[in-house]
Every structure is written in C-alpha cells, then in structure tokens.
Amino acid sequence: MSSRYRKHRLMALLCAFGFILCLWLGNLSSTSLQVQIGELTVAQNSDPSQLVQEGVDSYRLGDFQKAIQLWNEALKFYNNNPVNEAIVRENLARAYPQVGQTKEAIESWERVINLYQRLGSGAPQQDKIDIEGKIAKAKIELAQVYSSIGQPQKAIMLLCSLGKNGNCTKEDAKPDKIFQFALSIQDTNLKVAVLGSLGDAYRLTGDNDYQESVKFLQEGLNTAQKQNNVYITSLTNSLGNTYSQQALLNYRRSLSKVGSSGDTEQFRKSAVCRADKAWSYLQKSKNNAELQGDKRGQIQAILSLGNLYKKFDEIQKEKGAINFDCRESNFQTSMKFKDFTEEDFQQLFNDAIKLVNELPNSRSKIYTAVNLINLQKDKTRCIPENFYNQAEMLLSNAVNIAKTLKDNRAESFALGEKGNIYECRQDYANAIDFTGQARTAAEKGKSLDSLYLWEWQTGRILRKQKKTEEAINAYERAISTLEESSRSDIITANRDIQFDFRDSIEPIYRDLVTMKLSLNKPIKASVKSSNSKNNQINLSSILKTIDSLKLAELQNYFGDDCNLVALNQGRDNLQNINEEGLF
C-alpha cells in the first residue's frame, strides 16, 4: 500500500468518524457495548493507520483511555505530517473530556487550529476552502469546551472570530452582529452548529442574555427542522434548559425580599409560563432522542425534566389556582407539566437509572449518577431511605471509574455524595471519613466548586455532633472558598442542572450566623474588658457574614454580576466602619 493511498484512507476514515463523534455540544455517538478500562499493551506496528483504527474501535467501545494511548502512539509517526497530525489530534481532543482532561482537550484543539492554519497558508483555492471549513469546525468544538467549563465569553469571542478572519473585537461580538453572521453561513450543518453553540454560550452568561440564547437556539432549530437535522434533540434540550433557567430566576425573584413587592405576581407569572415552555421543549427532546436510540440524549432530557419538576414542585401544585394567560407551547406533548405527578417522576427516574448503567465508563457517567442521586434529595438534603442501597452502588461504581480515569474532581463529587448518605443516616464517623476523602480529592483537582460543598458538609456534621467551634471553622472555610472561586463561575459551570441558591448557598451564611450568635453570651458588669472585646469581635464577624449574605442574595436576584462593583464598594465601606469599632 502506497503512503499516499494510506494517507487518504486514514483521512477518509477519521474525517467520517470525527463528524459522527461530535460537531455540536459534545454529543458523541454511544453504544450498548462496554469494556473495562485496563492496562494497555500497544502492539508493535509500523503502520500508524492501524493504531488509529484501533483507537477508533476502542473509543466506540467506551475505552477512552486506550483510545488516547493508541492515538498518542500514532502521533509519533506524524511529527512531520501536519495533515495526519491534525486529524489524530482532533480525535484526541474529543476523547480527553471523556476522562476529565479538559486542559489537554483545549491544548489539542488549539494545536489542530494552528496546524490547519499552516496548511491553509499558500494552499490552492479549493483546498483553502476545505481547510477553512475544518478550522471553523475545530473552533466550534473548542468553543463548546470553553462553555462546558464556565467560560462562555471565551466561547462567544471564538465563534465571533469565524466571521472576522480571527480578528474579533467587542464591537464585532455584539449579539446582533454575530446573529447576522450566523445567518449568512451557507453550510446547513455548520450554521446549526454555530447557532446552537452561541445559544448555549449566551444561556451560560446569565439573565441579561437569556433572550439572546432563545433567539439563536430557535433559529438553529428552525434551520435543523427543514432537513430533519440530527441536532434537533440537542437544540430542543438547550431551549428547554434556557426557559427553565429563566423560570427558576423569576421564581427566586418572586420569593425574594430584595425586589419590590409589586413585582412578585409578575415574576410568578413569568416563572409559570416559562416553566411550561421548558417542559414542552424537554419533552420534545426526550421523544426525539428515543426515536434516534440516543441514550445520552434521553438521559440529558430526563435529568432536565426531573430538575424542572423538583425546582417547581411548589409552583406546579398551585398552578391550578393561578389563572395566568400563557402562550401556547411550541409542541404538543403527551403530558403537560401541571399533570405530572410524583409517580411519573419516579418512573422517569427508573428509566434514567437503566440508561446510565448502559453508558461506557466516562466522566459523563460519573456526573450523571451524581445528578440522578441529587434529584432524589428532599429539602433536608437527604434521599429516601429506600434508595440508600441503590445510591451507594451507583456512587461506589462512580468512585471506581473516577479513580481509573484519575479524575480528582469527579471523584470528589462521588465521595462527597457517599458522605452525605452517611450524614443522613447519622453515621457521623463514616460521614466525616468520606467527606474528608472528598475534600482531599477536590484539593488535588483544584476543584473549588466541589470543595466548598464538602467543607460545608463537614461543618454540618460537626454541628450535629455539638462541636460548634469546629463547625464554625468549617463553615468559614466554605464561605472563603466561595469567595475565592468567584461564585458566578460556580453557578455558570452548573447552569443546566443548577442548584438553588436557597438550598446550596444561603444556608451556609445563615447557619454560620446562628452558630456565632450562640457563642455570643451577654456581658456582665463584673466581666473583664477583654471578654467584652471578644464579644465585639464576634459581633463584627457576624455583621460581616450577614453583609456577605445580603450581597449574595442581590447577586442571585439579578442573575449575574451586574451592578456588583458599587455593591462591593459598599461592603468595603461597611467593613471599614466595623473595624473602626462603630458596631
């Protein structure tokens, strides 16, 4: 076989498979086959195309570590062959996120873009057009990676650069201008990919851009439906999540004391109507995924539907008494949101459990298991007792997968949830043990968005053991971690399966204030002045905590970081006053 023929054979193989793997939103093709990830012994083979093919086969079987090792082995043969190097690195960039190696994925996509740019320089016009298309697809997938790690602005600027020869300014990146550029794309698949990726990125930026997100996603859906495009499942899921986030934000506002009381009814109406829209789109996404045999798509839709039901259970129950005139949903679904019951939710949940067990071992499988368990939690942050054994089995498997993948962040979530089960069982020794392991894993993975959870959980367990001062220290570490990590990034990174502020942040502040107040004993006349000073320091600390809570409430109310510069200045002024002893 000639080297030229081998090169073209390899290109055809990987380009075809790469397109199936992922063009938009990381929806990799799934298979019911599953193998255990073990030690790999690469056969000594002078033909790198064979290594690449074995990597493709391993990827399709869910053995991502083996695929990565095989493709890296093949790269050794392509140091002076930018065409084949770019193709192999594309596949590596798609495999790395599956094992939690996001940094490596970003570096791979950047390398792919650089290689194609070099190849395009001086190439014949026809080849240049083909190469520009490959650059565009690589940038789209890189943008998706940025969105997945909570950096949607980077994603938007990268997608903007597609229409500006790599030179995108803030003026160019305005939504209206980017929208017009997206509409001008002639290739249907590429247009849908750009519109969908931008729609997701705008959703992740927060409240001010939800309408922009809807505009991009709806146009993408309209385009996809004309050709029965394979991305309909992803687009309807994204639209459902966007409306769900709008509904959640307005529901929180309706319950908040921050805004005007006269706005409460309007916020409630908006929450109800957007929840209905979210429900119809998510049902459409689930139905479409079932028709396509797309297990990942089904699970995504089920998680989103379950999350919507849990978040809006209170509103859902009162909808019959609220005569809001909502616009008709875009799709006719088999069941309306208001008719959905707890029995329906449990059936949906059981369907998801069956599907997740069929997924290949990956980071996605770990987080899916964790998210499913979180869907079962009640207001006490505990799952039903009859679900303990099943949850422990899911989490033990998740821990083992994470250790195999060497994914510290995913491992911390699985271990932390195990600790929570023991916390709910009041087995505090095991609860502290697993929670401590979760903290260690989070620290190793530099995962502040999980670390604060396990510091808070440690505090809760210590508080239940009447170890108040130790508990206070743990709560303060949790708040410090929140502030260090920039809370907006945490919220963004978990936007689609989003925690509720009232459940996951507010209690940290309020519990801390309660515990500090319990230590603040009345001062008697005979007590030395040093004790008075200690009480004053404690009161100052309490006031600072309350102030931080109020600031967090405002940020939660607005749904983004708008106007927080002035608010931060106000907090600094208050802190200065406290330090001067005026409180």
N, C-alpha and C positions, 0 to 999 in steps of 0.2 A: 504494500500500500504506500503510495507516494505521500510525502509530507504535506503537499498541497491539498491532496484529497482528504487526508486525515484532519487537516486544519478546518476545511469546510464542513466535514462531517461533525466535528466537535462543535463548531459554531451553530450549526443547524440544531443539534441535539440540545444544547444549553439554552439557546435563544427560545426555542419552542417550550422547553420545560420551565424556563425562567418566567415566561409570560403567564404560564399556568400558576406558578408559585405565587406570584404577587405582583399586581400592578397598582392596587389601591387598598389601603387600610390593612395591609398585612394579612389578608385572608388567604392563608396558604391552603392548598388542597389537602384534605385529610383522608385517612384510610382506616379501615377497621383492623388492619394488621398491626401488630405491636411486638416489638422485640425488646429485650432487656439491654440496657447500655452497659457494656463491659469493656474489658481491655481489648485494644485493637492491635493486631499484628498485620502490618501492611505487607502484602506480597511484593516481592522484588519484581518490578515490572518496568521495562524500559519504555513502554507505551503509556504516556500520561493520559491519553484519552480513555484508557481502561480504568485508570484511577478516578477520573472524573465521572465515568459511568457508574462505577461502584459507589461513589459519593451520592449521586442522584438516587440510586436504588436505596441506599441507607437513609437518605432524607425522607423518601416516600414511605419508608417503614417506621419512621419516627426516631431513628437512631441518629440524632443530630450531632452528637459528639464524634461519632465515627465518620459522618459526612464531612465535618470540619477538618478532621485529621487527614482524611483522604485528599480533600481539595488543597489543603496546605502542602501536602506531599507533591501533588501535581504542579503546584506553583513553582517548585524548584526547577522544573523543566522549562518554565516560561519567562525566565528573567529577561530575556532579550526578545520576547514576543509579546508586544503590548496588546494585540488583538485577543489572543487567548488568555492572557493575564487578566484583562478586563472582564472577560466572560466568567472566569473562575471566581474572581473577587465579587462579582455580582451575587453569585450563589452563596458565597461565604457571608456576605452582608445580610442575606435573608436568613441564614442559619444562626448567626450569632445571637439575635434577640431571643431565639428559642431556648437558649441555655443561659440567658441573663447577662450576656456580654454586649451591652448597649454601646459602650465606648468603642469596642472593636468594630461593631456594625457601622458606626459613624465614620471611623477611620477608613473602613473598606469602601463605603460609598464615596467618600472624598477622593480616594485613590482611583476609583472607577471613573469618576467625572474627569479627573486630571488626565488619565490615560486616553479617554475618548477625545478630550480637547486637543491633546497632542496629535492623535491620529487624524483629526479633522483639519489641522493646520496643513495647508498645501495639498489636500486631497482633491480629486476630481469632483465636480459639482454634484453629480449623482450620489457619489459616496458621501460627500459632505452632508447632504440632506438626510441620508440614513443615519449617519453618526450624530447629527443634531437631535434626531428622534431618540437615540439611545441616551444622550446626555439629559434630555428632558425627562425620560422615564426614571433615570437614576436620581435626578433632583427631586422628583415627586416622592420616590420611596425614602430618600433621606429626609425630606420634609415630614413624612409620616413618623419617622423615628423621633425627630425633634418634638412633634406633638405628643408622642407617647410618653416622653419624659418630662412633660410640663413646660416646654419651651415653644409655644405656638407662634410667638412673634418671629422667631428664627425661621419657622416653617413658612410663614407668610412672606417674609423677605426673600427666601429662597425661591418660592413659587413665582413671586413677582419678577425675579431675575430672568425667568424663562422668556418673557416678552421684551427684555431690555438688554439682551446680549450680556447678561451677567452684571449689569450696572443698574441696580435698583435703588432709588432714593426714597425717602419718606414720603415725598410728594407722589412718586410713582406707586407707592404701596397703599394709597388710599383705596378703600373698598370699591368705589365706583369705577376707578380706572382699572383695577385688577379684574373686575367683573367684565368689563368691555373686552379686555384682552382674552379672558377665558372664552367668551362667546365667539371670538374670531378664530379659534382653533378649528381646523378642518377635520382632523382625525377624530372620529367619534369617541373611541376608547380613551384617547388622550384627553379630550375635552371633559369627559365624565370624571376621569382621574383627577384632573386639576380642580374642577368644581367641587368634587367630593372632599378632596384634601383641604382645600381652602375653607369649605363649610365646617369641617371638623376643627380646624385651627381657630376660626372665629368663635366657635362654641366654647372652646377652652379659654379664650381671653376674658369671658365673663359677661355680665349683664348688658353692657353697652353694645355688644356685638351679637347678641342672640338673633336679632332680626337679620343681620347680615348673614349669619350662619344659615338661617332658613332660606334666604334668597338664593344663596349658592347651591345649597343641597336640593332645593326644589327644582332649580334649573337643571341640575345634574340628573335628577330623577326624570324630568320631562324628556330629556335627551335620551336617557337609557331606555325608557319605555317604548320609544319609537322603534327600537330594534330588539326589544326583549333582551336587553343587555344583562350580563351576568352580575352586574353590580347593583341591581335593584334591591337585593337583600341588605347590602351594606348601607345604601342610601336611605332606605326606609328606617333602618335601625338608627342611623345618625339623626334623621329628622325626629324620630321618637324621643331620642335622648335630649335633643335640643329643646323640644317642647316640655319634656319632663323637668329639665333644669330651670326653665322659665317658671313652670308651675311651682316648683319647690321654692324658688327665690321669693315669689309673690305670696306663697303660703306662709313662709317665715316672716315676711313683712306684715302680713295680716295679724300675726300673733305678737309682733314686736311692740315695745313701748317707745321705740325711737321715733317713728313717724307720727304724723297727725292721725288722731282717732277717726277723723272723717274719711281717711283713705282706706280704712280697714275693709269695708264692704267691697270696694273696687278691687283691692288686692285679692280678696277671697274669690270674687267672680273670675278674675283673671286666672287664678290658680285652678279653679274648677274647669274652665274652658280649655286651658292648655293641657291639663291632665287628660281630658277627653281626646284631644288631638294626639297626644303622645301615645295613648292606648291604641288608637286606630292604626297608627304607623307601625308600632311594635308588633301588633297582631299581623299586619301585612308582612313584616319582615320574617316573623316566625313561620307563617304559612308558605312563603316563598322558599325559605331555607329547607323546609320539609320536602317540597316538590323537587328540589335540586339534590336532596340527600346530603346537605351541607350540615354536618354535626356541629361544627364550630359556630356557624350562623344561628343554628337553633339554640345553642347554649347562650350566645350573646343576647338573643331576643328574650329568652326565658329569664335570664338574670335581670334584664332591664324591666320586663313586665313585673317580676316579683318585687323589685326595688320600688317601682311605681306604686304597686299595691300597698306595700308596707309603709311607705312615706305618707301616703294619702288615705290611709285607712280611716282616720278621723273625718276627713272631708268626704270620703266616699260614703260613709254612713249617713251623713247629713244632707247629701245631695238631693234626696227626695223632697226635703223640706225647703230647698232653695230653688226658686223659680228664675234661674238665670237663662237668658236667651243666648246660648252659644251657637256659633255657626255649625252647620253640619260637618261631620268628619269627612275627610277625603276618601275614605274607603269604607265599604260595607264589611263589617266583621261579624263573626259568628256569635260573639258575646260582647256586650257593652261593658264599659268599666263599672257602671253602677250596679250591674248584675253579677259581678264577680264575687265569689264567696271564699271563705277560708278553706272549704273542701276543694274548690277549684285551684286554689293556691298550692295546697299540698300535692295534688295530682301533678301540677306543673313542676313542682319541686322534685317529685319522684322521677319524672321524665328526665329532668336535668341530671340527676344522680346516675341514671343508666347511661346517659350520653357521655358524661365525664369519665366514666370507667373505661370507655372505648377509645378515649383520646390517647395519642402517644405521649410518653413521658417528656414533659417540657415545662418551662416556666409558666406557660399559659395554663397548663393543667393544675399546677400548684395554686395559682391565684383563683382559678375557677372554683376549686374545692373550698378555699378560704371564703370567697364571696358567697358561695352557697350556704355555708355554715352561718355567716353573718346575717343572711336573710331569715334565719330561724330565730334570731335573738328577739327577746321582748324588751320592754322598757327598763328592765333591771340588767340588761346586757347579758342575759343568760339564755341558753337554748332549752327547749323542753327536755325533761329527764328521759323520756322515751327515745330521744335522739342521741344521747350521750355515746353509746357504743358505736353507732354508725359514724358519728362525727370523729371519734378517736381513731377509727380505722382509716378514714379519709385523711386525717391530719398526719398520722404515722406514715402513711404512704407518701404524703406530700413532703414530709421531712426527709425521707429516704431519697426521693427524687432530687430534692434541693441539694443534699449532700453529694450525690452523684454528679450533679451539674456544677457543684462548687458555687452555688448561687446563695450568698450570705443573706441578701435582702429577702428573697423568697423564703429561705429557711427561718428567718426571724419571724415572719408572719405566721408560718405553720406552728412553730414552737410557742409563740405568744398565745395563739388561739387554744393550744393544748393547756397552757397555764390558766387561761380563762375558764375552761371547763372545770379544772380542779378548784379554782376560786369559787365557782358556783356550787360545787359540791362541798364547800367548806373544808376541803383537804388542803390546808394552807401550806403545809410542808412541801407537797408536790407542786402546788401553785407557785410558790416562791422559786422552787428549783427550775421549772420550765420557763417561767418569766425571766429569770436570771440568764438562762441559756439564750432566750430570745434577745435580750439586751446585748449580750456578747456578740451574737451574730449580726445584729443591727450595727453595732460599733465597727465590726470588721468590714461590713459592707458600706460603711459611712451612710447609712440609711436613716436620716433624721426623721423622715415621715413615718417610720415604724418605731424608731427609738422612743419618741415621746409617748407613744401608746403603752409601751412596756414599762417606762418609768412611772406613768400614771397608774398602770395596773399594779405595780409594786407598791405604790402609795396606798391604793385601795385595800390591798391585802394587809398591809401593816396597820392601817387604820382599824380594820376589823379585828385585828389582834390587840387593839388598845395601845399600840406603840405610836402614840400621837406625834412625838417629836421626829421620829424616824420617818413617819408618813409625810410630815410637812416637808422634810428634806427631799423626799422622792417627788412630791408634787411640784416643788420649786424647780427641780431638775427638769421635769416635764415642760413647765412653762418656759424655762430658759431655752430648752431645745426648740420649742415652737417659735420663739422669737429669733433664735439663731438661724433657723431654716427658712425664714420668711414664710409665714403661714399661707400666703396666697399661692405659693408654689405647691404646698401640700394639697390644698384644695383642688388646684388645677390638675395635678397629677392623678387625682382620683375622681375626676369630674363625672364620668358616666355612671359609676357605681359609687355615688358620692355620700359621704357621711353627713349627717345632720349636725349643724353647729350645736343645737341644744343637747345633743346626745354625746358628742365627741370632743367638744372644746369647752363650752360653757361650764359643765360640771367641775372641771379641773380648777377653775378660778373660784367657783362658789364653795366647793369643798375646802379649798385652802383657806379661804376667809373664815369659814366656820371653825376649822381647827385652830387657827391663830386666835380667834376670839375666845375659844375655850381655855387658852393659856393665859389670857389677859385678865388676871384677878384684880378685884378692887383694891385700891391702895389705902391703908390705914395710916393715921397720923403718926403712929409710933414707928412705922417702917422707914428704913434709911432711904436717903435720896437716890442712891444707886438703883434701888428697885423701881422707883418712880421713873428713872431714866430708861430702864429696861422696858417698862411698860410703854413709854413714849416711843421707843424704837419699834416695838411690836405694832403699835397703832400706826406708825408711819408706814411700816411694811404692809399692813392691812389696807391702808388707803391706796398705796401704790398698786396692790393686787386688784382692788375694786376699779381703779382707774384703767388698768390694763384690760379688765373685763369689758368696761364700757367702750373702750376703743375697739376691741374685738367685735362687740355687738354692732357697732357702727359699720365696720368693715363688712361684716356678714350681711347687714341690712342693705348696703349699697351693692353688694355682689362683686366688688372689685376694690382696687386700691385708690379710687378717685377721692380727691379732697383729703387724703391722709397726711399730706405734708403739713398742712395747717393744724390738723389734729395732733400730730406728733409734736409740733412746737408747743401746743397747749399742754401736752403731757409733760414735756420738759420743764415748762414754767411751773406746773404743779409740783413736780419733783423738787425743784429749787426751793419753793416755798416750804415744803415738808422738811428739807434739810436745814432750813433756817430756823426751824423749831416753832413755826407758827401753828402747827397742828399738834 
